[in-house]
Amino acid sequence: HVEIGASIWADHNPIMVVWQGQRKRSRWTLNNRILKEEEFKVKIEKELTLFFKENKKEDTSLQNLWDTMKACMRGVIIDYTKKRNIKKKKAFNLLEEEYK
């Protein structure tokens, strides 16, 4: 949307341009704060143990194993943080209801 405003000075008209493009989806990054949570450490250790038990390095290349492990752990981390955020939101809502 472009709009040309009224002239304030003889040779200067203000121009207003409004750009409403689509927002790009941001790239996923690891939330470093969860690395200090004991529950998270236990979950990751358990998931990595299971992953490497099921996926032997003799069956595929190390690069493929590494890439597969990263993708798998990314899914585990996203799931963990989603559930963690839901718990935090429920706890917050309970406190909010309690003090109304």
Rosetta constraint file for C-alpha pairs under 8 A:
AtomPair CA 1 CA 17 HARMONIC 5.92 0.50
AtomPair CA 1 CA 18 HARMONIC 5.21 0.50
AtomPair CA 1 CA 19 HARMONIC 6.75 0.50
AtomPair CA 2 CA 15 HARMONIC 7.24 0.50
AtomPair CA 2 CA 16 HARMONIC 5.73 0.50
AtomPair CA 2 CA 17 HARMONIC 4.57 0.50
AtomPair CA 2 CA 18 HARMONIC 6.40 0.50
AtomPair CA 3 CA 15 HARMONIC 5.80 0.50
AtomPair CA 3 CA 16 HARMONIC 5.01 0.50
AtomPair CA 3 CA 17 HARMONIC 6.46 0.50
AtomPair CA 4 CA 13 HARMONIC 6.76 0.50
AtomPair CA 4 CA 14 HARMONIC 5.97 0.50
AtomPair CA 4 CA 15 HARMONIC 4.53 0.50
AtomPair CA 4 CA 16 HARMONIC 6.25 0.50
AtomPair CA 5 CA 13 HARMONIC 5.96 0.50
AtomPair CA 5 CA 14 HARMONIC 5.08 0.50
AtomPair CA 5 CA 15 HARMONIC 5.97 0.50
AtomPair CA 5 CA 16 HARMONIC 7.45 0.50
AtomPair CA 6 CA 13 HARMONIC 6.08 0.50
AtomPair CA 6 CA 14 HARMONIC 6.99 0.50
AtomPair CA 7 CA 11 HARMONIC 7.44 0.50
AtomPair CA 7 CA 12 HARMONIC 6.01 0.50
AtomPair CA 7 CA 13 HARMONIC 4.57 0.50
AtomPair CA 7 CA 14 HARMONIC 7.04 0.50
AtomPair CA 8 CA 12 HARMONIC 6.54 0.50
AtomPair CA 8 CA 13 HARMONIC 6.62 0.50
AtomPair CA 9 CA 13 HARMONIC 7.40 0.50
AtomPair CA 31 CA 35 HARMONIC 7.92 0.50
AtomPair CA 32 CA 36 HARMONIC 7.91 0.50
AtomPair CA 33 CA 37 HARMONIC 7.54 0.50
AtomPair CA 34 CA 40 HARMONIC 6.55 0.50
AtomPair CA 35 CA 40 HARMONIC 6.79 0.50
AtomPair CA 35 CA 41 HARMONIC 6.80 0.50
AtomPair CA 36 CA 40 HARMONIC 7.80 0.50
AtomPair CA 36 CA 41 HARMONIC 7.64 0.50
AtomPair CA 37 CA 41 HARMONIC 6.44 0.50
AtomPair CA 38 CA 42 HARMONIC 6.28 0.50
AtomPair CA 39 CA 43 HARMONIC 6.25 0.50
AtomPair CA 40 CA 44 HARMONIC 6.13 0.50
AtomPair CA 40 CA 80 HARMONIC 7.62 0.50
AtomPair CA 41 CA 45 HARMONIC 6.09 0.50
AtomPair CA 42 CA 46 HARMONIC 6.13 0.50
AtomPair CA 43 CA 47 HARMONIC 6.11 0.50
AtomPair CA 44 CA 48 HARMONIC 5.94 0.50
AtomPair CA 44 CA 73 HARMONIC 7.69 0.50
AtomPair CA 44 CA 76 HARMONIC 7.82 0.50
AtomPair CA 45 CA 49 HARMONIC 6.10 0.50
AtomPair CA 46 CA 50 HARMONIC 6.26 0.50
AtomPair CA 47 CA 51 HARMONIC 6.00 0.50
AtomPair CA 47 CA 73 HARMONIC 7.81 0.50
AtomPair CA 47 CA 76 HARMONIC 7.94 0.50
AtomPair CA 48 CA 52 HARMONIC 6.12 0.50
AtomPair CA 48 CA 73 HARMONIC 7.86 0.50
AtomPair CA 49 CA 53 HARMONIC 6.08 0.50
AtomPair CA 50 CA 54 HARMONIC 6.20 0.50
AtomPair CA 51 CA 55 HARMONIC 5.98 0.50
AtomPair CA 51 CA 69 HARMONIC 7.33 0.50
AtomPair CA 52 CA 56 HARMONIC 6.18 0.50
AtomPair CA 55 CA 59 HARMONIC 7.31 0.50
AtomPair CA 55 CA 65 HARMONIC 7.53 0.50
AtomPair CA 56 CA 60 HARMONIC 7.45 0.50
AtomPair CA 57 CA 61 HARMONIC 6.69 0.50
AtomPair CA 57 CA 62 HARMONIC 6.37 0.50
AtomPair CA 57 CA 65 HARMONIC 6.81 0.50
AtomPair CA 60 CA 64 HARMONIC 6.56 0.50
AtomPair CA 60 CA 65 HARMONIC 6.61 0.50
AtomPair CA 61 CA 65 HARMONIC 6.22 0.50
AtomPair CA 62 CA 66 HARMONIC 5.99 0.50
AtomPair CA 63 CA 67 HARMONIC 6.16 0.50
AtomPair CA 64 CA 68 HARMONIC 6.02 0.50
AtomPair CA 65 CA 69 HARMONIC 6.04 0.50
AtomPair CA 66 CA 70 HARMONIC 6.23 0.50
AtomPair CA 67 CA 71 HARMONIC 6.32 0.50
AtomPair CA 68 CA 72 HARMONIC 6.11 0.50
AtomPair CA 69 CA 73 HARMONIC 6.00 0.50
AtomPair CA 70 CA 74 HARMONIC 6.02 0.50
AtomPair CA 71 CA 75 HARMONIC 6.44 0.50
AtomPair CA 72 CA 76 HARMONIC 6.38 0.50
AtomPair CA 73 CA 77 HARMONIC 6.00 0.50
AtomPair CA 74 CA 78 HARMONIC 6.10 0.50
AtomPair CA 75 CA 79 HARMONIC 6.12 0.50
AtomPair CA 76 CA 80 HARMONIC 6.10 0.50
AtomPair CA 77 CA 81 HARMONIC 6.10 0.50
AtomPair CA 78 CA 82 HARMONIC 6.04 0.50
AtomPair CA 79 CA 83 HARMONIC 6.24 0.50
AtomPair CA 80 CA 84 HARMONIC 6.04 0.50
AtomPair CA 81 CA 85 HARMONIC 5.98 0.50
AtomPair CA 82 CA 86 HARMONIC 6.28 0.50
AtomPair CA 83 CA 87 HARMONIC 6.28 0.50
AtomPair CA 84 CA 88 HARMONIC 6.23 0.50
AtomPair CA 85 CA 89 HARMONIC 6.05 0.50
AtomPair CA 86 CA 90 HARMONIC 6.18 0.50
AtomPair CA 87 CA 91 HARMONIC 6.19 0.50
AtomPair CA 88 CA 92 HARMONIC 6.09 0.50
AtomPair CA 89 CA 93 HARMONIC 6.08 0.50
AtomPair CA 90 CA 94 HARMONIC 6.16 0.50
AtomPair CA 91 CA 95 HARMONIC 6.29 0.50
AtomPair CA 92 CA 96 HARMONIC 6.07 0.50
AtomPair CA 93 CA 97 HARMONIC 6.08 0.50
AtomPair CA 94 CA 98 HARMONIC 6.10 0.50
AtomPair CA 95 CA 99 HARMONIC 6.38 0.50
AtomPair CA 96 CA 100 HARMONIC 6.40 0.50
